[in-house]
Amino acid sequence: MNEEEIVEKLQKLGLTKYESLAYITLLKLGPSKATDVTKESGIPHTRVYDVLSSLHRKGFVDVMHGTPRLYKPVNPEVVLEKLKEEFINDINELKKAFLELYRSVHGEDLPEIWTIHGFENTLERAEYIIRTAKYEVLINTPFEFLWLLREEIRKRRDIIFVIISNFDEVPEWLKRDNVILAKSGGAPWLMASWIIGDIDYALFFGALPRDRRREKFYSFWAKSPKIIQNYMHWFYTIYLDNSKVVKPIDYEKLGKPLSLVNIRTLITVLKHTTLPKKAEITGRYVESKKPLSLEGMIIEYEYTPLTASITVRDKEGKEWKVGGLGSYFEDMEGEKFILLE
């Protein structure tokens, strides 16, 4: 790296051009008088004292008092490490400030969406979703890709899987109590792939790559409850509702309590058992948004492309309409649904 490039980088760190030249000069000369810095660097004599004083305030130069006064460069590793810490702290503070600013207007975290480059990276993200999910994983993908996820799926007996694919026969590794399987309706547009874990992560991509296109493959990765809530809605109304369930779950064999975060997953599970069912729901009042915890019996549910809700009768006999995230017409916006029996 030449001297001109070093000056440019120091300017990016907040130094002026003269300050950069003075610091480089002191590194070459060692402890020096102001007049020596002027001769070596070309900084005007009328400016050099101000420049050196500014470098001292910024921590780049130590002043050795005496006659004459000498200026000594601070070790670059020390000064740059200090700058690095200050920049990291400033960046972290800015992150907090920006997020708070966004939340104050929108009432939620800033959406995070990335483009994933490469088929292997996409596969790693899909496996990560399955490994880290706490409650449920929704998958709509060709069997060719589903097969690549088999080992991760085998390991998870503690969450609910809702899987849609184009298989002809159900393989043994999918014949599990905690897996709901549906066969795709067969239309090509239905085979876009979605892998969704709780309301934490979602992965989306189109047709699978062939041969040399694996390196040029792209997928989309999202971390935003509001966005993923929409993805979940589409998963059910576009994909599952247009597919044929070929393997229901065995509700009685599932471990209890059973926790879920999407109301359409909850209703899909309830379809494989009988009501009423004892449950606990945590969430918020729809109108006031104040936190609410409700315990009672689920006595019925409503499920249409536009509506998904349950009716819960509490211990006092009052009936509550409970919807999922983003509810408008119900009494309660459910964030977590726990089936107790």
ZILINMO-V708926 format. One record per helix or strand of 2 or more residues. SS is the DSSP state (H for helix, E for strand). FROM is the first residue (numbers start at 1). LEN is the number of residues. If there is no record, write none. Layout:
ss-><SS	SS>
from-><FROM	FROM>
len-><LEN	LEN>
This chain:
ss-><H	H	H	H	E	E	H	E	H	E	H	H	E	H	E	H	E	E	H	E	H	E	H	E	H	E	E	E	E	E>
from-><3	17	34	45	61	70	76	112	119	136	143	150	160	172	179	188	193	201	211	218	225	244	251	258	263	277	291	308	319	332>
len-><10	13	8	13	4	4	31	6	14	5	6	6	6	3	5	4	5	5	4	6	18	4	3	3	8	9	13	7	5	8>
